[in-house]
Amino acid sequence: MAAANVKEFSDEAFDTDVINSDSVVLVDFWAEWCGPCRAIAPVIDQLASEYEGRAVIGKLNVDHNPGVPGNYGIRGIPTLLVFKGGEVVGQLVGAQSKAKIAEQLDKALES
């Protein structure tokens, strides 16, 4: 289960929580049956703690919320999208290192 500071995103609230957010937002597209998704879950939890107050980090279960992944052409999971000002400014596909994910977040925060 996700840490307390990892937000749960949904199709219904995606525009409010992500697109209209004033913060940089990292969305982890995942599913319970996905091994690589489970492998990076602790990294997502750590980053949520480390970036608390600077960025919003959360997960969107693709099995329970098929609309948003379809809108963004998500074909493989885990896929991580970084949003800023409602636009995708970074994308990582597959299990990634904490350093690579942090690099995408830092780049979005600095721009």
C-alpha positions, 0 to 999 in steps of 0.5 A: 500500500502507498505511503500516507503522502502518496496521493491516489489519482482517479479518472474522475478527479484527474483534472482537479488533482493533476491538470489544474494543480499549481504544483509539479505532479508525478503520476505513477501509472500502475496495476496490482499485478505488475511486478515492476510497478511493485518493485518501484513502489518503495521508491515512489514512497521515498520520493513522496516524502523527500519532495513533500511541499515541493511536488505532488506524487501519486499513483493511478491504478490503470485497471480501476481508471482506464480513461486517463491512461487512454488519453495519454497513450499509456501502453506499458506500465509502470509509466511515470509522467511529470506534469507542470502547468497541466502539461506533460514535461517528463516521461519515464517508462519501465522500472526506473532508478530513484535518481532518474525519477528525481532528475525528472522532478528536479528538471520540472521544478527548476523550469 
